[in-house]
């Protein structure tokens, strides 16, 4: 079990666990003004719960892995925002007529890379199950005209995803380049897309100080509303 300042999470039955990467996305996403949020591939529900803490939105988490949905709903019921949260056993294409202000996702992203050994993890991570093109196609239909898509991508995939996103009418408006240490290359990128072509704000984040394993002040500031020790 993971204990945060305002909620707790169990993730032993979920495809996607609580991770540093997911916490970064949940803390960074600009969801404050959203009224309806969709969390695609919700797993244990950590992103949905972080969005609930940071907004007044009604939030739906969806996942194709039934045990994840069961556990996400259990986590939601234990939270202070259970009346605004629900998890559904559904694929993204099952949604037809709903409109969301924000769609958030930490999707499977190991395109052209080796599959990991755990078959449940494969289901969550490998794009055999969930192609980025389908994600963009369905998000375009489900987002309001002023809506935002927030996504976490590995560095090797971000530029390729940008090109696909533009093809579907999305434009990057915020990017966060994350590296583990100052001397390291960035390994993930958090990106927000909208339907408006405007200048993109780019920022960087380093997780650990070079000389120690202590977290940087920037990382502590970003996640201070969630971690107990910050």
N, C-alpha and C positions, 0 to 999 in steps of 0.2 A: 504494500500500500504506500502511496505517495501522499504526503500531507503538505498542502499549500496553506497560505495564510487564511483563505476563506472557504476552502473546500478540500476534500480528499478524493483520491482516485485509486481504484484497483484495476490492474490491466493484465492479469495473468491469463485471461481467456481471449484477449483481443489480438488481432493481427498487428496493429500498430500500437506500440507502447509509448509511455511518457518518455520524452527524450529532450536533450538540450535543444535540438533543432526545432522541435515542435513548440517548445516554450518560447523560443526566440520569435517564431512567427506569430504566436498568439499574443505576445506582449507588444509586438511592433505593428500589427495590423491596425489600420485606422477605422475602427468599427463604431466609434462613439455616436455617430449620427444615424446609424442604421436602425431601421425598425423591424426588418425581417432578414435573417441571416441563414444561409445554407452551408453546412459543413459536409463536404463531399469526402467520403472515406473516413468517417468519424472515428473508427476504432474504439478506443476506450472512452472517447468523448472529451479529451483534454482541450482541444481547440474550442469546442462548443462551450465548455465551462469557462474558459478564459474570456471568450467573447461575452458571455453572460455577465461576468464580473465587470467588464469594461463598457457595458452598454445597457440600454433598457429594451433591447430587441427581443423578439420571439425567435427562437433558434431551432432549426431542424437539422439533425445529423442523420446521414444516410450511409449505409454500408451494405455490401453484398455478402458479408460474413455474419451469419446469424448469431453466433456466440458473442461477437463484438457488440452487436446491437443490444443483446440482453444485458451485457455488462455495462454498456454506456447508459442504458435506462436506469440501472441500479445506481450508478454514480450520480446521475441527474437527480434521482429521488432523494439522495442524501445531501444535496446542495441547497443553498438558500434560494435558488432560482428555479426550483422544480416546476413551477407553474408556467415558465417561459421556455422550457426545454423539452424536446422529444427526440427519440431516435427511432428510425424506421428501417426495416429490412427491405431495401430497395436499391436499384441501380439508378444512376443519374438519368438515364433515358426514360425512366418511369414517370418523371415529372413533365407534365405537358402544359398546364395552364397557370402555374403559379409564377409570381414575380418576386424577386428578392433584391434588396438593396446592396447586399454584400454576399459574395460566395467565397469561402475560404477552403483551402485544401492543401494537404501535404501528400501529394499523389505518389503512386508508384512511378519510379523514374529511372530504373536501371536499363535503359535502352542500350542495346549492343554491348552489354556487360554480362559477366557470369552470374548465373542464378545462385542464390545462397542455398544451403543444404536443407533448411527447414521448409517443408512444403507450404505451411501456413504463411510463413513470411514471404515465400514466393508469390502467393496469391495477392498479397498486399503490395509487393514491391515491383513485380515484373509487369511490363506493359503488354505482355501477352493478354492480360485480362483487361487492361484499361488504357487505350491509346490516347495520347495527348490531343490528337485531332478530334476525337469524340468529346473530350472534356471541353475543348474550346467551342465546338459546335453547339453543345447543349447549354453551356453557360451563356452563350450569346442569346439563346432563346429565353433563358430564365432570369437574366438580369434586367432590371429596369434601365431605362435609357441613361440615367445618371448613376447607375450602379457601378460597383467595383469588384474585380476579381483579385483576390490575394492568394498567392501561391508560393511554395518553397521548392526550389530546384537545386540540383547539384550544379557546380560551376561548369562542368563539361557540357551540360544540357541547356543552360540558360540562353545562350545566344541562338541556338537552334529553335528553342521554344518561342523566343521573341519574333522570329521570322514567321512562324506558324500563326502566332497571335495576331500579327499585323494582317495576315491574309484573311483572318476572320473578323477584322474590324476593331481589334483591340490595340491600344497604345499604352506603353509603359509610362506611369506617372511617378512612381517611387521605386527605388531599388536600395536594398541593403546588402552589401557584400561582406560576408562573414568569414573570418579566418580564426584558427585556433590560437595562433601566436603572431607576434609582430613580424617575425621573419618568415612566416608561412604564407603560401598563396591562399587566397580565399577558396573555400571548398563548397559553400552553398550561397545561394542568392535568394533573398526574399523580394518578390516583385508584386506591385499592385498595378493592375491594368484598368483603364476606363475606355469609353468609346470616343474620347476627345483627344485629339492630337495636340498636346501641349508640352512644354519643357518638362523633362523628367528630372526629379531630384534624386541624386545618388549620394549615399552615405556608406560608411564602412564601420564594422564592429570587430574588435578583437576580444576573444573570450578570456584568455589567460595572459597574465603578465609574463614577460620573457624569463626573468630570473627566478620566478617561483611558480608554483601551481595555484597561486591565488587568482581569483577572478579580477578582471580589470574594473575600474570604477565605472566605465561606460556600460559594461555588461551588468553590473550590480544596479545601476540606475535604471536600465531598461526593464529588468525583471524584479525590481524591489517590491512591487505590489503582490508578488506571488511566492517567492521563496522565503521560508521561515527565517533563514540566517542572514538576510539582507535588511 
